[in-house]
């Protein structure tokens, strides 16, 4: 998957996987989220995955740019 956001391209095929995050909720729960955490070649971080309507993924598959701090916290 690939998107352009604020002048940067986020591409799952050309970026480095640095971790995964899966919430504790059941996958039909509105707060469930399952994402792969990436570092793009330009050094920015992003999430790719799915989540319920009460998550940053807004109930669908998407790419979401995040700060380095958020990316690393999700890896813990």
ZICORLIN-V383320 format. One record per residue. N is the residue number from 0. RES is the residue in one letter. D_LAST is the distance of its C-alpha to the last C-alpha in whole Angstrom. Layout:
BEGIN
N;RES;D_LAST + N;RES;D_LAST
END
This chain:
BEGIN
0;X;25 + 1;X;26 + 2;X;26 + 3;X;27 + 4;X;26 + 5;X;27 + 6;X;29 + 7;X;26 + 8;X;26 + 9;X;22 + 10;X;23 + 11;X;21 + 12;X;23 + 13;X;23 + 14;X;20 + 15;X;17 + 16;X;14 + 17;X;11 + 18;X;9 + 19;X;9 + 20;X;9 + 21;X;11 + 22;X;12 + 23;X;14 + 24;X;17 + 25;X;20 + 26;X;20 + 27;X;24 + 28;X;22 + 29;X;22 + 30;X;19 + 31;X;17 + 32;X;15 + 33;X;14 + 34;X;13 + 35;X;13 + 36;X;12 + 37;X;14 + 38;X;16 + 39;X;19 + 40;X;22 + 41;X;23 + 42;X;20 + 43;X;18 + 44;X;15 + 45;X;16 + 46;X;15 + 47;X;17 + 48;X;18 + 49;X;19 + 50;X;19 + 51;X;21 + 52;X;24 + 53;X;22 + 54;X;19 + 55;X;18 + 56;X;20 + 57;X;23 + 58;X;24 + 59;X;24 + 60;X;22 + 61;X;22 + 62;X;20 + 63;X;19 + 64;X;18 + 65;X;15 + 66;X;15 + 67;X;13 + 68;X;11 + 69;X;10 + 70;X;9 + 71;X;7 + 72;X;5 + 73;X;6 + 74;X;4 + 75;X;0
END
